[in-house]
Amino acid sequence: MNRWFKVLSLVLCGLGVTACSTTIKEVSDARGTLLDFTESVGEHRTNLVYMVHADLVRIDYGQSGSYTLFDRRTKTIYDVNEREQTVTEIKGTQPILSEQALGVTIVESESGLVGDGSSTHFIFKRGDEVCLNVVGLRDFLPAVEVAMDEMAAVRANDPRLADIDPQSCEYIIRVFANSKTAVLGMPVRQWSNSGYSKFLNTYQVQLDLSENTLWYKLPEWY
């Protein structure tokens, strides 16, 4: 069997997607960028490691063994759940509601995070309610910004997010803000009053991935 041929057993909790086969094409020899974040939701803290490549993005979730692959060429997300041994496939993009439709105002002010003035503090507000704070860096890892914006458009098509009220802060945090890199620059710090935060710890650029093909594999045994 071709080494790139994968059979996915999709157990998608009632999403109505049947099992299918897929092929992850071999990636180009372009170099990658590694980003290490800490994400907190209440008392739960997770280390998120992003590998951003011209063809694919991979996100690893702490020590759980679960990860996400985003194929930028086919606009497809694969969420691999190690504990449940499932792969959820989300294909195609979904329009994300605008600031006007959501009733969101984005307020900008200077951030002192970087001394050269390249960082900006953005506040996402609905009326008097502050939903999210973001510190973005201009002209910092622009290729990563584009990849994150592309991924957000596909994630918005995830049926598991369909029950989120578009008029809620949760929608702004989980969907809307992730699509605003053209405005924010590279989001390096995010936090909310509800206990959510996501901070960039470290990053590495120009990583040679040509000798490692495992990073973009899907499991064969699910």
N, C-alpha and C positions, 0 to 999 in steps of 0.2 A: 504494500500500500504506500502511496506517495507520502513522504514524511510530513508534508504540509496539510494532508487531508485529516480533518477532525470531525468526529461525529459527536454532536452535542445532545446530551439528554437533558431537555429543558423541563424542569419542574417549577412552574412559575406561579404557584399559589393562586390559581384561578384566573390568570391573565389571558387565557385562551390561546396561547401560543403552543403549537405542537412541536414535537421533536423534529429536528432537521439536521442536515450536515452542512458544514461550512469549510471554507478554505482560507487560511490566513496566509497571504502572499509573503514571500520573502521580502524583507525590508532592504532599502538602499544602504549604502555604506556611509551615509551622512552621520556626523557625530551627534551625540545627544547631550542634553542638559539634565542634571539631577538636582532636585529640590527636596529639602527636608522640612516638613511642617509639623507643628504640634497643634492638634485640634481638640478642643474641650467642649463637651456638652454637659452642663452641670458638673457633677463630680467625675464624670467619665472622660478620660484623656487618652487620645490615640496619636501615635506617631504615623504621619502620612509621608510616604516617599514617592515622589513623582519622577518618572523618567520620560522626558519629552524629546521626541524624535520627529523628523520631517514626515514620517509615514504613520507613526503610532504614538500613543501616550499610554503609559502604564502607571497605575496608582496602587501601592501596597498599603494595607491597613494594619499597622503594628505587627505583632507576632501571630496574628490570627491565621495566616496562610491565605486569607481572602485577598483578592485584588480585582482591579478593573483594567480592561484593555479597551482603548478607543482607536479604531482603525480610521484614520483621517481620510483615507482614500475612498472608503465605502460609506463613510458617515454612519458607522455602527459601533455601539458600545456593547461590550461583553462584561457582565458582572459575575465574577467567579466567587461563589460562597463555599469555602472549604468545609465549614461545619455541616452544612446541609448537602454538600457535594452536588451543587447545581450550578448551571450557567444561565443567566438571564440575558437575552439579546434585545437590545433596543436599536431600531434601525430608522434612519431618516430624521429630519429636523422638524421642529415645531416652532411657529412664531411665538416670540416672547412679548408679553404685553408691555406697552410703552409706559413712561412716567405718567402721561396724561390719563391713560386708561386705569392705572393703578392708584392715581391720586397721590403720587410720590413726588417729593421735592428732594433734590440732592443739593446740599449746602456745602460749599468748599471753603476751606481756610488753610493757612500755611501750617505745615507740620514741622516741628523741630527735630524730627527723626534723623534727617540728613542735613549737615551744615550748609551744603551748597544750594539749598532751596529747591531741590528737585523732588522733594516729598510733599504730598498734599493730603490733608485730612478731609475726608468726605463723610457727611452725615446723611443717611437715608431716613427721611421723615414722612410719616403719614399724618397730616394735621400737626398736632403738638406731640405726637408719639414718635420717639426715636426708635427706629427698628434696627439700625446697623451703623456702626462706625467702621470706616475703612481708611487705612493709610496706604496710598499708592505711590509708586516711584515712576516718574516719567523717564522714557528712553532707557529702561532697565529691562533686559531680557525680552525684547519686543517679539521674538519668535515664540516665546512661551506664552505671551499675552494672546497672540493669535490662536494658538492651539487651545487655550482655555476657553476662548470665546466660541470656537468651533464646537468644542465638547459640550458647552452649556446649551447650545441650540439643539443638540441631539438628546441631552439629558432632559430637556423640557418635554420631550416626546415619551418619557417613561410613564407607562400607565399607573405605576405605583404612586406617582405624584398627583394623580388626577383629583384626589380628594382634598388637596390643599386649597384652602380658600385664597383666591388671587388677591383678595383685599386684606390679607393677613401679613404680619411681619415674617411669618415662616416662609411664605412665597418669596418675599424679597430676599431673605437670607439664602434659601436653597435653590432658587431659580434665577430671579431677576438680577441680583448683584453679580452673579457669576458671568453674566453676558455683557458687562459694562467695562471691559478692559480698555476699550477705545477711549473711554472717559477717564477711568481711574488710573491707567497705567498698570504696572504690575502690583497687585494687591499683596503687601507684605505683612500687614496686620489687619485683622478683622475682629470685632467684638460687639456684643449686644448686651442690653440690660437683662436679658433673659437667661444669661449663663453660657452663651455660645462665644467661642473665640477660636481663631486660627492664626497662628504666627509663624512666619518663615524663620527657620533656625539657621540653615546653611544652604549653599548651592555650589555646584561645580559645573563648568562648561567645557565643551569640546571633548567629551568623553568618547573614546573609541569603543564601539560596541560590535565591531566586525567579527570578533572571535567568540561572541556570546549570542547564541540563538535562543537560549532558554527564556530570556526575558519577555519575549512576545509569544510564547506558546500558550495554547489552551489545553486543559487537562483532557487526556484521552479516555479516562476511566469513569467519568461521570455519566 
